Amino acid sequence: MNHQDLRVLMAPPDDWKDRKAHVEGHVAVVRRADWTVVGAKSLTGRDLAGPRVPAPRQDHREAARQEVARLVSPRTRRHHSNGTHT
């Protein structure tokens, strides 16, 4: 791969019906000579067509649980340099 290639890994379009979709995906390599001039929404279905390949999804549930717990835990009061509390 180089600065002209964009590798795209996509979930199968029927991933809610297809059990293998959780461990497989479609991969395409899109090449453009200059990505700085590529317009928004200019990639076509032909650009994104690619074979189905092994692509197991990582399980981020524990990291998500930890982040949610961190966000909902009571904040500790902090002192600002001007003497006020938050």
N, C-alpha and C positions, 0 to 999 in steps of 0.2 A: 504494500500500500504506500501511497505517497500523498502529497498535498492536493492532488486532483481527485482522489478517491474518497468516497464516503461509504462506510460499511454500515448497513442498517439491518438490525435484527428485530423482526416483528412477530407478535403473537399471531397464531392462526386466526382467521376471522370468525371461526365458530368455536372459540376456546371454551365457551360455556357448555357446549354439547360434547366436546371431544376430550376424553381423559388424557390422551397423549399430548394435548396442547400445553399441558403443564410442564412437559419436559422436552418439547420440540418447538421450533419456530421456523420462520422463513427468513432467509438471509439474502440480501441483495447488495451489490456494490455499484454505486452510482458514480459516474465519472463526469466531471466538468472541468474544462481547461482553466476556468477562472471562477471560483465560487463567489467572488465579490460582486459579480454581475448577474448572478442567478436570481430571478424574481421569486417573490413569495408564491407559494402554492404552485410552483412550476413543475414539480415532479409528477410524473404520470404513473398509471398502473403498470405500464411497460417498464418504467424505470425501477419500480419496486417489486417486480416479479422475480422470484428466486426460489431455489429448492428448499424443501423442508429439511431441517438439520437438527441434531441434538442441541438443546438449549435449556437445560434445567434452570428453573427459577430459584433464586435464593430465597430462603425463608427469613424474613426480617421481623417476624412477629415479636420476638423477645426484645429486640432493639426498640420497636414501636412501643411496647408496654413500658419499657424503662423511660422513654422520652415522655410519654403521657404522664407517668407517675411524677416525673421531675416537674412537668408543667403545672400539675394540679397540687403539688405539695405547697404548704404554707410558706410564703416568702419570709425571710428574715429581714428585720428592719436594718436599714443601712443609714449611716450618718453621712451627710454631705459636708463638704468643706465649709459651707456657710452656716453650719450648725443646725440645719433643718433635718427632719426625719422623713423617710418615704415608707 
